[in-house]
């Protein structure tokens, strides 16, 4: 969205209010035009600030075409009293003024979604006026960079309206994130700018025009670098119950939390527990909001290290976790809400049990809410696409892969994977940047120039360079980048020796930016405006001014790094930020256009830093670039897929009346942990896994003849053990009253021993992560001991586009299956999902299929962040895998469908190597490459199998996940 002048912004806001009064969800373009013209007609006209009627109409059409799915919730209502009705909202003042502020800049659908979700969260907390003692703990899971702050600001406003008196925000581990959060809450809740000496500097945001001064909230912290809760404040601060609410925005820091706890005990506590003797606050209800709840608050026993490798005692999660719990335990009436966007944060919630001093752990026992994202959100599914049987489809052409940051053996070069704090970043022995980073900086300069031409010059533009965790090495990179930018600026602004750089920039514009713009336009959603086209000549005219504005900064946890974003002006900042792990998670880099990432020592930290690349890119999505390495793209895809699975599991559980505790137990044994757990835990911990209700598929396959021969022999032995197929060469099932046909061979009632023997002999590829033969074998044998997974359906697929193959002593496949290799991987034959959804239902009869279809539709909830193109999806027409596996294992009593937890399904796909288009090839191997999908029925037997991370050597572990601490 382009920045509009004040009269145009007022017209947009007034026209939006007029449209809302019309009570139509989807106003026509002509109605929008009519309301804009009406709003403009009553505005005084000024020569120096003309009203942009066309721009206002376009902006409102964009806002009204955004759609948002529904949030999903798991909750536990024990010891909870329902309380939040319309009568309880009468006379509210903090929320209405925040909503008014949002209406000036947000789409109606987004404001409505915020109203609903904050009502739901507040309603799941306790009524602050409820007598006695109570304690509620919840978790809100958003998408990465998708507006969590707006959500908890809305919650704070409503909580203050309802009567919560003390509101504490835990805002990250570093000063800069705490400061940024303070500024946002000043705009959205306080209504005034704070200063170090506690006077009101000026009224801002919700308090502009001196609105509602008599309800001005109190605040014990301020926006300055040292504005956290200090000893000076603690010694002079006293509060009384009838006062307006108090806000505290504090870091997750042991010293700060100790100070806050001591102040609560000494200055606020008014009662003492008879049994324990602990002092507590009996009369003031507390709301504690934990931003980035998985970072620092979860007691994983992990330790944070400084840039010199020393442990940081103030950032010890065990210490922070303990103090958060002690603060909550100091109030008779308390509510805790964690906010997180780490896709799999819920996986890592440890339930520590209760202690006398700390009270209950931080597990969100009361509720977990998954927030849906709006359709203009650009998340992992839109960037990377989604995995299906054709490989990864969708995605945006914004990634640029490079390898020039280190030598081929990974040991030396500008920024090798393993380097220490004394490393000197030299490219080919010279103190200079590698070509890929020069190219990325040029790309950022072009993006800034194009944004100027698009009328977005008053908005901020940022570039992030994340290549090392060591501050000493960052300083060298910062210096190199600064020198390069300065050289570019001098040559282009002075017109001296500028032929070569201008030619590089022209080539990049015409050969990269112009075609990318066309490709992105084809993938825009309805609410995104088509970016205008600009010639190289127009861009060239802007380069000197842009380069003069570009600043290069080091960002390492100091508040002053971000305060400039909040300084209003007519010119947006153009910043290249060189940062490491200290670049606080959750810190928003405004207008992030270009990112340059290599993997630093810890894979998990690097991935979390990459996460800030998601969010909203109105009007400049086509200008964004992610320069990175193959490894990181592949890992991010793994994590995006893992996140999808956990959200699917969550959707499926919400209708069964499951509680957060049930979900926590399920997630602790979910196979997705094979992908995520080593990343987070960083030490070789044993996992206890269950595959019940899951599908496992081979998406990574070996390419050496010896292993391919071994896997083909295992398959041949299994088919001999199966005997003659029950159905061959066609399998027919009734689907919605019509016959559906498969080509191939199908066996029923195959023994669990034959299936377990197959997995004993079949070698899975280590890059398949979740698909691990010995683990599958052990799980099948464990289940068979309790009478489950004893009777298998085996389907050998046929009818592809490949050659024929005769299995020795067994069936013949007329046409092997074609699966094209992912050409970015040369170390293995990587394919998309081998199992197509209809195949997984091959063992269901008509009524069971109908029941699975009904369950799929019941659980279906479109979420813009989970579709690859941002377009609102149509309702599904075939059952999804979770529903198929649920109906197979649990049955559907109301439709008289029997549960069959004994029935597993193994699908074998003979892939034609000649059709694979696999670059390195398979040598002389011409026989089938055997891929499989294994579908486990749902079961509540609770059988788990132990996975010890010992099949990876220390070197492999370090290569994949980073050093073991």
Buried (B, 14 or more C-beta within 10 A) or exposed (E): BBEBBEBBBBBBBBBBBBBBEEEEEEBEEEBBBBBBBEBBEEEEEEEEEEBBBEBBBBBBBBBBBBBBBBBBBBBBEEEBEEBBEEEBBEEBBBBBBBBEBBBEBBBBBBBBBBBEBBBBBBBBBBBBEBEEEBBBBBBBBBBBBBBBBBBBBBBBBBBBBBBBBBBBBBBBBBBBBBBBBBBBBBBBBBBBBBBEEEEBEEBBBBBBEEBBEEBBBBBBBBBBBEBBBBEEBBEEBEBEEEEBBBBBBBBBBBBBBBBBBEBBBEEBBEEEEEEEEBBBBBEBBBBBBBBBBBBBBBBBEBBBBBBEEEEEEBBBBBBBBBBBBBBBBBBBBBBBBBBBBBBBBBBBBBBBEEEEEBBBBBBBBBBBBBBBBBBBBBBBBBBBBBBBBEBBEBBBBBBBEBEBBBEEEEEEBBBBBEBEEEBEBBBEEEEBBBEBBBBBBBBBBBBBBBBBBBBBBBBBBBBBBBBBBBBBBBEBBBBBBBBBBEEBBEBBBEEEEBEEBBEBBBEBBEEBBBEBBEEBBEBBBBBBBEBEEBEBEEBBBBBBBBBEBBEBBBBBBBBEBBBEBBEEEEEBBBBBBBBBBBBBBBBBBBBBBBBBBBBBBBBBBBBBBBBBBBBBBBBBBBBBBBBBBBBBBBBBBBBBBBBBBBBBBBBBBBEEEBBBBBBBBBBBBBBBBBBBBBBBBBEBEEBEBBBBBBBBBBBBBBBEBEBBEBBBBBBBBBBEBBEEBEBBBBBEBEBEEEEBEBBBBBBBEBBBEBBBBBBBBBBBBBBBBBBBBEBBBBBBBBBBEEEBBBBBBBBBBBBBEBBEBEBEEBBEBBBBBBBEBBEEBBEBBBBBBBBBBBBBBBBBEBBBBBBBBBBBBEBBBBBBBBBBBBBBBEEBEBBBBBBBBBBBBBBBEEEEBEBBBBBBBBBBBBBBBBBBEBEEEBEEBEBBBBBBBBBBBBBEBEBBBEBEBEEBEEEEBBBBBBEEE
